[in-house]
Amino acid sequence: MCLTLIAPWVSPGSFWPSLFAAYSFVYILPLIVFSLIYWLRPPRRWALVPGILILLSIPAWNRHVQFGGNTDSNEKTGFVVATLNAYSLHRLKLDKKQVVQVDQTKSKQLFPEDMQPDIICLQEIPRSYIPRGPDWGISNSYLFRHKNSLLVSRYPIEEKGKKSFEGSGNSIAWADITTPLGVIRVFNVHLQSNRISQDADAFAEAPIDEAKTWQVWRKILRKVRSSTRLREVQARWLADAIQTSPHPVLVAGDFNDTPQSYAYRIIRQGLNDSFEHGGSGFGTTFAGRIPGLRIDFILGSSDLNFGSHKVESVDFSDHYPVLTRVTKVN
């Protein structure tokens, strides 16, 4: 538990196992709470240990769990931003097409009727995909794509830029968009993936065999070590780009890291997290085998305000769509 609490300040480049500590916070905290309850009936001295750990973890609670949601009276003002890792459109594309096309019936089910997005940041979009009209619910949209990311906007795009990283297929792209709240720089983010999903599935499904199990486990560790170091480099570049932006910023996308991670902490400096303002529950965004993970985020400058925050539990990707309403600070 102590390592999970200091994980946001531990550079993965110096100590890459801190990634596992960051991921484990949402699982360890309930165990600590149950330990406290157990040792309090009847009271025992050991109850001091989980009690102290819970007190030390209070600053991290807001990043992982919210009760209720934002009921801002300005809910109909501003605009709605969404982010989605589209999982290479495996579950959203029309079948048997050489040129990838989106099933518009499915894509319309991604977002709730009361929060149709005005700006959408998409990751893991095949390069063979050609947008057709309102694939994502926005007619006459402005588009900006870079590698496997796509930004879809209802509002005009003025300036734009992109960043690719050596040794990585992931990237960051940004666009200055003229919104009803003024020009905002929107970063569409896809940080380095751990690339262990298939290995983890094989590990879980394989018969018990000590040699093979250890071989798969070592392969997973090598990938995680390499990925965390690449992700730190990418996060540092993004943090610098945010700080030097001439406009208020929105940062939306798949960080492949949790709110207890080093990457999240350095990216978030000076920004608000939409989940903390309008979310509820654990805000889980990853639909894979590892439960309870929030690794997709929408962050914004302090002069922007977040209203409702929603995560749609639709089965069209291994991530859930994340949406929030953006307004001006009163």
N, C-alpha and C positions, 0 to 999 in steps of 0.2 A: 504493500500500500504506500509506503514512504516513497518508493521509486516512481509510482504513478503520480504522486503529488509534485515531484520535482521534474517530471518528464518535459513540461513545456520549456524548461530552461536548460535542458541537456541536448547539446547538438548531436544529431545522429551521426555526423561525420566523425565525432570524437568517440561516441558510444552508441553504436547503432541498435543494441537491444532496447534502448529507450522507446523504440516504436512499439514493442510488445507491451510495455508498461502503459503507454498512452492508450492503446486499444483496450486494455484490461480494466480501466477505471470503472466502466459501467457494470462490470461483473463483480468486481471486488467490493464496491461500496455496499450493495445489498447484503453481502456476507458479513461485512463489518457491523451493519445495523442489526442483523439477526444475532450476531455474537453479543452485542450490547444488551439486547432484550433477554437473551438466555442467561447472561451472568447477573442480570438485575433481579432475577427471581430464583432464589432469594439473593439479596445484594452480596456480591463478592468483589474482592479487591481487583480481580482481573478485568472487571467492567471499566476500570479507568483507561485501559489500553484502547479498546474500540471507541470509548467516549472521546479521548483526545484526538484520535485519528479522524473521527467524524467532524470535530470542531475545526481541525486543520483543513479539511476538504470543503468546508462551506464555500469558499470563493469559487470553487469549480462547479458547484451545484447548478447555477444558472445556465452554464454552458451545456448541461446534459439533460436537465429536466425542467419543465415549466408547468405551472398549474393555472388553468384557465387560458385566456388569450386576450389580445388587444380588442377593446370595444370602442375604438376611437370614433368620435362623432364625425370625423372627416373621411369616412370610409369610401365615399364616392368621388373624392378628389384625387388628384395625382394620376398615377398610372400603375399598371401591374407588370412585374418582372417575373420571369420563370427561368429555371435551369433544369436541364435533363441530360444525363448521359444515356444516349439512345441505344447503346449496346449493338452498334453497327447495324441498327434497324432490323435485326434478326426477327423480331416479333411484330414489326410495324410495316415491313415492305410487302408489296404484292408478289406473289409467288411466280417463279420461273420467268423472271425478266432479266435479260442481260444488263440493261440499264436499270439501276435500282430506282424504284418508284414507291412512294409511301401510300399505304392504304388510308385514304382520307377519312373513311368511316372510323377507323381506329384512332387516328391522330386527333379527331375531334373529341374523343373520350378522355384524352389525357388531362384536360383542364376543366374545372368546375364551371358551370354556367355563370355563377355570380363573380367569377374571377378570371375572365378571359384575358390572357396576357397581351400586352402591347409591345414588349421586348422579350425575346426568347433566346437564351444561350444554350446551344446544343453541342454536345461532345460525342465523340465516336460516331461521326457521320461518314459513311463510305464516300470515297472520292468519285465513285461512279454514280452517286445520287444526283439527280437533276430536279430541283424544286419545280412543282407544277401548281401554280396558282396558290390557293389558300391551304397548302398541305398542313400548316400549323395553326390555321384559324385566322390568319391575318391576310386579307386581300391587299393587292397592290403594295406588297411589302418591299422594304429595302433590305438587301442581303449583303453580308460580308462573310466570306469563308476563307479559312486558312488551314491547310492540311486537313485534319479530321474534325475541325470545329466549324460551326455555322452560327452566325448571329442573324436573327430575323427581327426586323423592327418595323413598327407602324409609322415611326417618325424618321425624318431625313437623317442620313449619316453624313457628317461633314468631313472630318479627318479620320484616318484609321492607321493602324500599325500592327506589327506582328513580331513574335519572337519564337524562333526555333532553338532547340538546345542540342548540343553535340551529344551523341550517344543515346538519344531519346526520340521516340516517335511522338511524344507529347509536346504541347505548345501552349502559348498564351497569345491572344489577339485582343486588341482594343479598338474601340470606335467612339468618337465624339458624336453624340446624338442630341439633336435639338428636340427636347421634350417639353411638355407643358410647364415644367419647373425650370426651364433653362437648359443650357448645354451641360450634359453630364457625360463623363468618360466612363464607358462600360467595358470592363475587362471580362472576356470569356475565357475561363481558366480550365485547363485539364492538366493537372500535375502528374508526375510520373506514377504509373501504376505499379503495384507490387508483382503483378503477373503470376499469381500463385493459385488462382481459382481452380484451374484444372488439376494442379498438383494436390491441392487441399482435398478435392473430390476423390482423387485416386487414393490419397492417404486414408480418408474416411471409409472408403468402400473396400479397400484391399484386405485380404485375409491376414491374420496375424502371422507375421514372419519378421523376426527381429532384424535380419540382414536387410531385407527389402524396405522395411519400415524406416530404418536408420538412413538408408540411401535416399529415400524420398524426402525425409526430414532435412538432410543436409542440403539437398537441392533447393528446398524451400528457403532455408536460411541464407544460402548464397544469393538467391534472387532478392530477398528482403534487404540484405545488407547493401547490395548494389543500388536497389531502388530508393532506399532512404537517403543515400548520399546524393543521388541525382535530384531527388525532390527538395533537399535542402538548398541546393544551388538555384533551382527554379524559384523556390519561395523567396530567397534573398533578392533575386532579380525583380520579382513582382513587388516586393515590399518597397524597393527603391523607386520603381515606376509609379507606384501609388503616391509616394511622398512628393514626387516631382511633377505630379499632374497639375496642369493649370486650371482644371475644373473639378467640381465635386465628383466623386467616383462611386460607382457600383461595381462590386467584384462578385461574380456569379460563376459557379461551376463545380467541378468534381476535384476536390483537393486530395483524394485518396489518403486522407489522414483525419484524425478525430479532433474534437475541440480541446483535447488534453495534449495535443502534440506540439512539438517545437515549431513546425512549419505554420500551423494555424496561428500561434502566438505572434510570430514576427510579421505575418501578413496582416493580422488584424489590428496592429498598433494604430490607435486613433480612430478606428472604425467601429460601427455598431453591427451587431449580428441580428438579422431579422427574426430569428428563432427566439431570442431573448426578449424581443419586444412584442411579438404577436403569436408565438407558438404555444403548444400545449403537449403534455406528455413527454416522451423521450425524443420525438422528432426524427425517428429512424428514417434514413433515406436509402439505405442499401438493402436490396431485396434478395441478396444471395444467402448462402448457407450460414454465414456468421451473423447472428441476430443482434439487433439493438444498436447498429452503427449509424452515426450521423457523419457522413463524409462529404456531403454536398451542401454548399453554403451560398447565402446571399448576404454580403456585407456592404455597408454604405458609410459615406462620410457623416460627420457629426451634424452637418447642416441639413441632412436629409432625415426624414422620420419614416419609420416602418409601422404600417397598420397590421392587418391580418396576415398571418403566415400559415400556409397550408402545405401539407405533404399528401399527395394523392396516391392512394394504395391501388394502383392499376398494374396489371400484369403484362406490361408491354416492354419491359426491360429488366435488367438486374439492378436498376436504380429506380427510385420513385421521382416523379416530377415535384419540384419545390417551387412555390409561388409566394410572393409577398406584394403588398400594396405600398408604393412609395409616395410620400407626401412631403411638403416643406415643414420644417420645424416652426411651430407657432411662435 
